[in-house]
Amino acid sequence: MTTSPEGRAARGGRDSSTDGAGASPPKVVCANCGRTNRVPAAAEGSPRCGNCRAPLPWIAEAGDADFGKVAEQASLPVLVDLWATWCGPCRMVSPALEQVAKDLAGRIKLVKVDVDKSPTLARRFEVQAVPTLLILDHGRPVARQTGAAPTHALRQWVDESLSAPRGPADSTPGRLR
């Protein structure tokens, strides 16, 4: 996937003005066979290449109107990036988050939420600084991190958050060290 502004706009990325579920599905090139695939913002299961069946990275956008459908109803754990267009650290961490989504294709879904366009979600998740990162498991927050970090630290945080045992009353958020 491209990370240029033109590429993001073409695939419904951060520069698009539509919510994730309403936009046309972005195209993702399979790292295994090179085939281009469309990956919708919301769907059952997890995306796989139509040619070789390899897992594809699942990166979507959501807003106040479609967050439930795109993120909370996902069958995979969801890494939520609550960001803002004016935020330098948000722009710096975006490629690292996309790399984590690629590395963990088939295991997580990355959902990007512009807090300026989605004030209800910003209030709901008590966002006081951006970027704020959340991991949702079946719609329930299980980990939270504020601030930018390098790819390896984000990957470690996601791995630890996903592997931590969770009981029904366990709401202790994971922290990036």
GIQUIQUI-V747885 format. One record per backbone hydrogen bond with DSSP energy under -0.5 kcal/mol. NH is the residue of the N-H (numbers start at 1). CO is the residue of the C=O. E is the energy in kcal/mol with one decimal. If there is no record, write none. Layout:
nh;co;e
NH;CO;E
NH;CO;E
//
This chain:
nh;co;e
8;4;-2.7
9;5;-2.3
10;6;-2.2
11;7;-1.6
12;9;-1.1
13;8;-5.8
16;13;-2.4
23;19;-1.1
23;20;-0.5
26;39;-0.8
28;37;-3.5
30;28;-0.5
30;35;-2.9
34;30;-1.7
37;28;-2.9
39;26;-2.7
40;38;-0.5
49;54;-2.8
53;49;-1.4
56;47;-2.2
58;108;-0.5
59;57;-0.7
60;110;-2.9
62;112;-2.2
67;63;-1.5
70;66;-2.7
71;67;-3.1
72;67;-1.5
73;68;-1.6
74;71;-1.1
77;107;-0.7
78;136;-2.8
79;109;-3.2
80;78;-0.7
80;134;-3.0
81;79;-0.5
81;111;-2.8
82;80;-0.7
82;132;-2.9
83;81;-0.8
83;113;-2.4
87;84;-1.4
88;86;-0.7
91;87;-1.7
92;88;-2.0
93;89;-2.3
94;90;-1.4
95;91;-0.6
96;92;-0.5
97;93;-2.5
98;94;-2.4
99;95;-2.1
100;96;-2.2
101;97;-2.4
102;98;-2.0
103;99;-2.9
104;100;-2.2
105;102;-1.4
106;56;-0.6
107;104;-2.8
108;104;-1.4
109;77;-1.8
110;58;-3.1
111;79;-2.7
111;109;-0.6
112;60;-2.8
113;81;-3.1
115;83;-3.0
115;113;-0.8
117;114;-0.7
118;114;-1.1
122;118;-1.9
123;119;-2.3
124;120;-2.6
125;121;-2.5
126;123;-1.4
127;122;-2.7
128;126;-0.5
131;82;-0.6
132;82;-2.2
133;145;-4.0
134;80;-2.2
135;143;-2.1
136;78;-3.0
136;134;-0.5
137;140;-2.7
138;136;-0.5
140;137;-1.5
142;135;-3.3
143;135;-1.1
144;174;-1.6
145;133;-2.6
147;131;-3.4
154;150;-2.4
155;151;-2.8
156;152;-2.1
157;153;-2.4
158;154;-2.7
159;155;-2.8
160;156;-2.7
161;157;-2.4
162;158;-2.5
163;159;-1.8
164;160;-1.2
170;167;-1.2
171;169;-0.9
174;142;-0.6
//
